[in-house]
C-alpha cells in the first residue's frame, strides 16, 4: 500500500490529518461521555467454561477451577474481533449538495466525516472496518481489517473521494454482496435519493446475506424545509442538463408533501426489512451518528 | 364614464408594477444546484401547466389591484348618456302651482311654502350661469319674470315673496308656456320641474291622451328638456284624508242676472259643498254685504254633497257693492270658505220709448202698455220706486241729447227715422246702449230693410219678411205696405226651458206661462244669409209644427248663437251672433238678439201693444218686459264678476276736473244716466290714447294698491286693470272717489283636496316620461346623478378588496397544489 504522501499533496495530507484528528476527537469525546473506557478491550471477555477434551490447548485449562473441583475445564473467551463492518460511502453527484446552513459542508463532506468517525471508533474497538465508495459502480473497495493503521487507508480514500456521477445503489449492492462473504454490519452513508422500491430491493440482498444494515441518510436542512423564496433555477447535480426555473413558493407545499411521502416510504421499507435508518442533517454534530451506531450495536448484542 | 380626479387615472399605469416585479424576479433568478431533484421534478412535471396558469391568474390579479386602487381614487362616475361637464349651466323652468289648494296647512306649514322651499333648493343648487324661469300655474300661467334671469339670488328672493291662493291650475296652458320659454332659453341642458300638489282635477286631462301629445311635443323641441314632477304631498298621504277635517267650500253664489235697483228684493243662492264623508249637523253660513254681516243661516251639510242656501236681500244704496257668503268652519283650506260677488245696484234705468203710433186715448198709443209695464209702481202712484224711468217721444223727438242720457231705447212701430237720427242711434248702440225694436203696422218696410237692416250691417237683427197671422186690421190703423198672408190661426210662444238670462225667470212655472199668450199677427224675418235659409228650410220640426207655413222660416231656430255665414265681405265685417231668445210655435222667431258694437239690439216680431197680440193683457207682460230690458242693460255692462286673468274694466264718463255738480252721479261707474258699454275690445281697435290727468287706482286682494292708467274710449274714459290672476276682490277707485268692485273668481274644483295617489303620480310620470321625485333633495340627487352620473368608486373599492382577498386565497391555494 502506497504511502499517502506519495499521491497526496500536502494540503490533502493536512485534510487527512485533520480528518484523523477530527475522528479521534469526536470518538474520544463521545466515548468519554459514555463513561466507558474504549481502551479496555472486550476481546478478553469471559464467555463460559467447557469440559476438557483431549486435543484442547492446555493453556486454556482453568487451573484454579481444577484445584477447586479436581476436574479439567476449558476457559472459553469471546472472539476478539467479531464485527466486520463495511462502510458504503455514496459518492454520487447528489452528495455534492452544499446548503447554506451546514457550516460550509457539503453532504459528501459531512458523510466523509461521519464515515471517518465511525471507522475510527470501530478500529479503536478492535473491530474490522472496510470501505466501499461507489456511484454507479464500485469505485474502490477496501476490505475490512482490524489493524489500527487501516484507518489511514480508509481516511485517505475517504478524503480523496469526490462526488460525481449518478447513483445506482442496486447494482452496487449486488457486487458488494458478492465480495463480503462473512456476515457483518453494512453501514450505508448516502442521501438515498432514488427509487425507494429499488433501494429496498437492493438492501434486501444484504439482509438475505444475514448482514446487519445501518442506513445513514444525510439530509441538508434546505431539502427538509425548502426555504427558497425568490425565483430559482434548480439544476440537477447529477445531470446538469436538467434545469427548472420555478417560483419555489409555489412549489413548496407540494415539495414538502412529496418529501414526507418519500421519507415515510423509506421508513416503512426499512422497518419491514429490519434495517436501521438514521436520518442526519448536515447541521447536526457527527457524534449523533456515533450514538446511533452504538445504540444499534447494543441492540444487536 | 368619467372621473372626478382625472389625473389619478394615470395611476392605472401602476398595474405594470406587479408585472415588472414578476419579470424582474424571473430575470434575476437564483441558481441552485439541487440534489433532491427526483422530488422536485415529480412536482414540477405534474403541475407545470397548472403553475403557469396559476401564475397568469395571480399576475392578472396583482396587476388589477393597483389599477383598481388608482381607479378608485380617481372617483369614477357613471354618466348615463354622453359626456357633459357636470357643472354645465342649465336652463331651468319651474312650474310652480300657486293655486289656492296649495294653501292647505300641513303641520310643517302650507304646501305652498314647501313648494317654494323646494323651488329655492333646486335653484340654489343649480350651477353658475344657469338661467331660470318660474311660471305660476294658478289661474292662467303667469311667469314671475318677463324673461329668464340668471341671478339665482333674485329668483329665490322673488320666490319667497310669492303668494298662493290663485285659481285652479291650467296645466296644459302652463306646459305650453313652459315649452315656449324653454325653447327660447340658451343653455344646452334644459330642465322642466313641475312643483304641484297634483290634484286629480287639474291633472286628469294629462293622464289620458294629453300625455302622449305632450310627450311628443317635448320630444319635438330642439333640445328636449328633462321633465321632473315634484308632488308636494301631505306627509302621510294614506291616512291624511281621514285624520284631517273635511274641506267645506262655497261652490257658487248666484245673483239675479238682470239689473238690480236699490230697494229691490232679490234672493242670493249659495251652494256649499261638503267634501267630507260625515254630515256636518249645523254649519253657520253668513251673508255679508260690504264686509258687514247681514244674515246668518244654520244648516246641515250633507256628506259629499251640495247644500244650497237662499238668502233674501235688499240693497239700500245704488252703486257697486260686494256680497259675500262665508261658512264658518275650521277646515284645512280656509280660502274657499267664502265667496264674494260684485253687484252693481242701479239707481234707475233710463228708457226712451219712441212711439211710432201715438194716440190720445189711454192705452191706445203704441207704447202705453210698455210704459206701464216698465214703471208699474210710478203708474200705480205707489210709494215704492221704480228702477226704470221712461220717456216717451215721437220718432222726431229722438235727439242726440236724449240719447246721451238714455240707457235703453225702444223703437215701437216707427215708420222710419231720419239719417242723422239713425246715425246717432247706431253710435248709441255701438257705445254700449241697448235697443229694442218692436214690429207694428206703421213700419216703412223698405226703410227698415235698406237702412235699419242694411243686409245685416245695420241695427236690425233680421229683415222683416212676410206679415203673417190674422188678416183683420184693427180699426184706425194705417194700412201696412207689407204683404199680408192669408188668415192664420194665432200663434203661441213655444214654452220650454229658456236659456237666455232674460227669460230664465219664466223657467219657474209660478212666474207665469208665456205660452198662454196668443200672438195674432207677426212678421216672419229673413236673415241676411241665403245659406241659412236653405238650412232652415229643411228643418223638419218647422214643417211639422206649422204645416200651413209656406213662407221660409228665415232665421235659424237653434237656441245657440249662430254666426251668419258670410255671403260677401260686407256681411262678414258686420257678422254678429244672432240669438233667438223665444220662438213661436209655428217656427217663427219672436225675440231675436244681436250684439252690435258694445251694445245689444233685440227685435220683437210682433207689436208691443195689444193690437197684434194679447201679450200686454197677460200678467207676465210686466215681468217679461222688465226682465228683458234690465237684463239687456246688465248684459252690456262690463262684467263685475270676472274669471281670474280677465281684465277688470271700468268705464266712466266725465273727468273729475270738469265734473259739474252732478259729479256724484256722473262719475259713478256706468251711472244709470249714462250709456254703459260692454267690455270686449276688438283686436282691430286702435290703441286707445292714454289720459295723463286722470288717475285711478286698484286695491288688489292681497291689500296692495296700484295705479291704473286711464284711456279714452269713444266718449268715455276707461280704466283697465289686467293683472287679475289672483282670485278675490279688486276695488277700482275712480277719480271722483267712487269705487267699483270686481270679483275675480275661479273654478272651485281645487277645493277637492284629494290628491293623485302615488300610483297615479307614477302613472302620470310614466306617461310623460318624467321623473317623479318626492322631495327637492331627491331631485338634487337625481339631478346630480343625471349630471355627474353615479359615483362608483365604492364598487371599485369593493372590487379592490375582493381582489386582495382573492390574491391571498389563490396564493394559498396555488401553493397547495397536489402532486
Interface residues (C-beta under 8 A of the other chain):
Chain A: X93 X94 X95 X96 X97 X107 X191 X193 X194 X220 X223 X228 X230 X231 X232 X233 X234 X235 X236 X237 X238 X239 X242 X244 X245 X246 X247 X249 X250 X251 X252 X253 X254 X255 X257 X258 X259 X262
Chain B: X25 X26 X28 X29 X30 X31 X32 X33 X34 X35 X36 X37 X38 X39 X40 X41 X42 X43 X44 X47 X51 X54 X55 X814 X815 X816 X817 X818 X819
